[in-house]
Amino acid sequence: MRTFSRRGMLGLGAGAAATVGLAGCGSLKPSDGPSRTSGSQGASTPGTTPSAPSTSPTPSARPIGDGSTSFTGKQPHQPARPVPLEPGQTPPQFVIFSWDGAGEVGNGLFPRFLDLAERHEAHMTFFLSGIYLLPESKKRLYDPPNNPRGASDIGYLTDDHIKDTLTNLRRAWLEGHEIGTHFNGHFCSGSGSVATWTPRQWRSEIDQAKSFVKQWRTNTGWSDQPALPFDYDKELVGGRTPCLLGQDRLLSTARELGWRYDASSPGGRQVWPEKRLGIWDLPLQQIPFPGRGFEVLSMDYNMLANQSVNSTNAPAHNHPGWREQSTQAYIQGFKRAYETNRAPFFIGNHFEQWNGGIYMDAVEKALQHIAREKEKGEDVRMVSFRQFVDWLDVQQPEVLARLRTLDVGQRPAGGWKEFLKDTGGGTGTQSAEGAPDAA
C-alpha cells in the first residue's frame, strides 16, 4: 500500500491561501493499526468502550442489479421534516462532520465514530472512495481519466477490509448517515490530476465510482455478504473532490446528474453558503488556529501540515500540544459561528492515525463539546450535508439572502429578532425538491 504523500497544494495557514490555496487529503494506509476480524463492528479503540452492534432493524429489501445494493424504503433515523424560519427566529447552528475516503482499514476508526455519533444523536457524511469496494485483483476495471488503467494514488483495500467497509457502510446508512462520494483514484498532481479533468471525464469517474458500489458483488464474487441497504443512484447527491481540486469543471456534470451540493471548495469562510450553477457550494472553512497568527482549513490534514509539515509520525513529545491546538481550533470555529452569524460549520476528516491519532482525538473532543451545547437545550444540529441542504431548500430566498450579509464573526444588528423580523419567513411551502435557487 502507498504511504502518506503530500498530494495537491498545501497552504500553511490562511495567509498562504491567496497564492497557493488550501487543500488537504491523505491516503488511507491499511498498515495502520492492528488487523480486525472481517465484518466486525464496534471495535475497541484505546480510551473508548466497545459498543454493541447496532440494533437498527434491517428493512425488507428489494435487490437492485446484481444484489450489491437494495431498496429498503425511507432511510431510518432522519430529522423531522424541515420548516422555514419564522420572522425573527434565531437560525439553528448546523455542524457537519464529514469523512473523506470512508474505508475501514483495520484501525477501528469507522466504527469508533459511528459509536460516537450514536451516543450523541449526530449524523455525518461519509464520502466513499469507489475503489475501496473494488478488489485489487480487479483493478483493471478502473479506467481513470488521463491515467493508466488500474492506477490509483491511494491503495486498494484487502478483501477483509472491503468486507469491513461494507459492514460499516450498511450500519452508517441504517443509522441515518449519508453516503456521498470521494470519487476513485485520488489523483492530485501531474498531468493526470483531477484539476485538469473535463466535465466529460468527471462523468466517467462518477459513473465508475457508482458502478463499484452497485456491482461489488459481481466484482468480488462474494455471495455471503448482505447487500447495501440503499439505492446509490438516489442516495448520491454530493461529493468532495480529491485535494479539493477540479470543482469548476465538475459542477456542470454534477448539475446534469441532479446533485444538490458539492463540498470541494478550498479556503471557504464561515459565512452562509450560496449556489453555483444551481448546486449548493459548501466549502471547508478557515477557522482560528490557536497560538498562530493565521487561520487553518477545517480539516485534519491541514492541521497536520501546519504542525508537522509532511510527517505523519513526528516526535511524540509534540503530540499533546498539537492535539490540544487542533481540538481548540474546532471548538473556536464552532463558537465563533454559534455566538455570531450562525453560519454552518463544516469539518473534514480522514480515518487516519497520523501523529499518534491526535487528530481523531481532537475531532472526538470537539464533537463532545458541541454535543454538550445541544444537550443544554440549544438549537445545535449535527447533521449530514444532505440533511443540511434539505433545510436550506425550504427557506425563503430573502431569509437566506439576509443571512449572507453577515460576515465572519459578525453578530446580527439588534439581535436575531430584529435582524430577521421583516424577511417574510415562515410562509414558504416548497419542498426540498421544489425550492427555488437562493443565489
Beta strands, then each sheet from edge to edge (+ up, - down):
strand 1: 62-64
strand 2: 69-71
strand 3: 93-101
strand 4: 124-128
strand 5: 178-181
strand 6: 261-262
strand 7: 275-276
strand 8: 279-281
strand 9: 286-288
strand 10: 295-297
strand 11: 345-349
strand 12: 380-382
sheet 1: 1+ 2-
sheet 2: 5+ 4+ 3+ 11+
sheet 3: 5+ 4+ 3+ 12+
sheet 4: 6+ 8+ 7-
sheet 5: 9+ 10-
end
